[in-house]
Amino acid sequence: MKVINATSLGLALLAFGAAAQPAWAQVAWPTGEIRMFVAAAAGGSTDLVARTLETHLEKQLDTNILVVNQTAGGGAVATSSVATAEPDGGTILLHHALLHTTYLFGRSDINYESYDTLGTVSQVNNLLVASADAPYKTLAELKDYAAANSGTLRLASQLGGTTQVLGDAVASWGEGHIRVVDAGTEADRVVAILGDQVDLALLTVSTAAQYVEAGEVVPLAVFNKGAGRSGAGLAAGQFGRARCQLPAGLYPACHQGLAGRTARYVR
């Protein structure tokens, strides 16, 4: 199996400047419940990260952490809720590549600059898989088959999401012979590839693993970090970096308290 390029879920610490801090910077924190907005549905891989972080933070901060799954507007509502919240340390955003892709595709005017970043909390890889009965088992075979059967191969992605970016990269690598189709969420893409509605699909490694082990799909490539390891030269942008963030201008005392307690979970 070839390695292609990168995708991840994460947390990166952002330090405050040395400017004099106002009196409220020394106020004790937290002062109450903290809401963690997640721009993904309950039960998915991003939600699992949020629930795990919730458990650890509640122990460290001795306060309640409420996970709020808000998927409306393709996640744009969640990012807006946190970007416009009072910067008192009571509202956090846990996001993945969606924050970047919605901005990239013009679906939202909010980007990472709208927040103060706490850090990267996990990493997730994406996998390019083919149907188990596909006549190609490697990237080289896939490229040859696509060229000989131009326009017939359908690659399942999600419009406006990370997989659209990765899908466009695959299509470019395939010199336009592979069609990228919007098959919906990851659960929908699993149904599509297993039901032979598409020929290829982009899935997270954690989701795809069980189907690879069962022999229901064939792994062709992972999107891992480092273009030098791409083997077949299929380069996808480094999207999918999930971060824990707060409204810009967060009170320093709150930021330092959260960053100090989440840093131990950075991998």
N, C-alpha and C positions, 0 to 999 in steps of 0.2 A: 504494500500500500504506500502510495506516495504522500509526502508532506507538502502542502501547498502554501499556506500563509496564516495570518493570525486572527483570532477572535477570543475575547475574554470577558469575565465579570470582575470588577475590582474596587480598591480604596487607596487614594494618594493624599498624603498630608499636605496641608497648605498653611504656612506660618504667617502670622500677622506681622506687620512692620513694627519698627521700634518707636513709632510716634507715641506721644503721651496719651494715656487712656483715660476716658472720663470716669467719674466716680462710680457709675453703675457697673464698670468692668469688674469691681471687686464684690458684687452682690453674689450671695450664695446661690448655687445652681446644682441640680434642677429644683424648680419650685413647684412642679406638678407633673401630670401625665404628659408624655411625649408621643406625638403622632408620627408614625413612619409611613409615608405615602409610597405605594408600590404601583408602578404603571404596568401591572401584569395581573392576570387572573389568579385566584387562589388555587393552589395545587400544582402549579408549574415550578420549574427550576428556579426562577427568580423569586417566587414567593417562598420557596424552601430556604433560600439564602436569608430572606427577611425574617422568617420565623426563627432561624438559628441565631441570627444576630439579636433578635428580640430577647431571647432567653438569656444570652450572655450580658446584654446591656442592663436588663432588669436587675440582675445580680450585682453588677458593678455600680449602678447608679441608685439602687434601692428605690426605684420608682416604677410606675407602670408604663410599658411601651405598647401603644395601640397600633397594630398594623392595619393600614387602610388600603385595600385593593381598589384602585380607581383606573379602569380601562377605557372610560369614555373618551371619544375623540382620538382613538389610537394612542392613548396615554398622555395626550396634550393637556387634558384637564388636570391630571396629577402633577405634571411639571409646573403648570400655571399656579396650582394651589399652593405649592411650596415657594415658588419664586416671588409670590405676592404676599406671603405670610409675614407676620411680625417676626423680626429677627431676634427672638428671645430664647432660642434653643428648644422651643416646644414643638417644632415642625421639621421633619427630616424627609429627604427624598432618597429612596434607594432605586437606582435605575440601571439599565443596561444600555446597549447601543441605541435604543429608541430615541433617547434625548438628542443624539447626534443625527440620526437618520431623518427624524421629523423636521429638523432644521435644514438638513441637506436638501430634502425634497420640497422645501417651502411650505410644509404643513404647519409650522409653528415658527414664531420669531424668537423663541426662547432657546438659548444654548448654554453651554457650561459656564459662560461668563456671568450668567444670572445668579450664580450660587457661590458659596464658599465651600470648597471641597474638603471632606474629611479623609477620604482615602478609598483604596481598592480592597474589597473584601473577599472576592473569589474570582476564579477564572473558568471560562467555559469554551470548549472547542466546538466547532461546527464540522460536520462530516458530509461529504458528497457521496451518496449511495445510489446504486442502480438496482433494478429488479433482479431477483435471484436468477431468472432465466434469460437475462440479457446476454447477447452474443459477445459482449466485451467485459473483461474482468480487470483491466488496467486502464490508466489514463491514456496511454499510447493507443490501445485498441479502441477506446472511446473516441479519440480524435479522428482516427482513420474511418471508423464507422460513421461518424457524424458527417464527415466530408463526402463519403460515398452515398449518404442518404440525407442530404441537406434539407433542413426544415422539418424533418419527421420526428426528431427527438424533442420531448417536452420535459423541461426542468421545473419542478415545483418550488416556488418561493412564496414570499408574502409581500405584497405591494406596500411600499413605504417602510419596510422593516429592514433589519440587518441582512436577511436573506435576499432581498432585492439587490443590495450592493454586491453580495457575494455571487448572486446569480448573474448579474451583469458582467462580473469578472470572468465567470465561467464561459459566458456567451462570447466575450471578447477573445478569450483563449481559444475557443472553438471556431474562431474566424467567422462568426455569424451563422454557423450551421446548426446551432442548438437554440431552440426557442424557450424563453423563460416565461412561465405562466403563473398567474396569481392563484395559488391553491389554498390560501388562507393561513390559519394558525398552524403551529407544529402538529397538533393533533389531527388537523385536517390533512396535512401533508403526509402523515403516516398512513391515513386511510387511502389517500390517493395513490401512493406508491405500492401499497399492499394490494390494492384493488385494480392494479394495472391501468389506472386512469392517466398516469404519467410514467415516463421512462426513468427519470432521475429525480432525486429530491435532496434538499438541504435540511439536515436535522442536527440537533446537538448530539454530541457523542454519548452523553448519558441516556438520551432517549433511544438512539439508534442501536446501542450495544445489545439490548435484548433481542432485537430483530436480526442483527448480524449473527449472534450466537445461535439463534433458531434456524439460520439459513434462509431467512425470508428476504433479505436484501444483501447486496454485495458492497463492501466499503471500497471506494475508489481513491479517496484522498481526504486528509484532514486539513483544516485551515489553521495552521499553527504559525507562531511567531518566527520571523526570519526569512526574508526572501531568498537568502542563500541556500536554504534547505528545500526550496520549492521543487527541486527535481525536474518536473515537467514544465516549469516556468509559469505555472498558473498562479498569478499573484492577486490576492484580494486584499482590500484595505483593512487596516487594523481597527475594525469596528467591534462592537460587542463588549467594550470595556465598561463593566458595571461599577457604579460609584455610589457612595453615600454622601449626600450633599444637603446643605441648608441654605436658607435665603441669604443673599449677599448682605454684608454689613452686620453679620451676627455679632452679638455682644461677645467680646473676647473671653470673658470668664466661661461662657457657655461653650464656645468653640474649644477652648483648651481642655475643658472637662470631658467633652465627647471624644476629642481626638486622643487624649491620653488613655481613655478606656477602650477605644476601638483598635488602637495601634497593635495591641497584643494579638489581634486576630488576623492581621495582615499576613499573607503568605507569599 
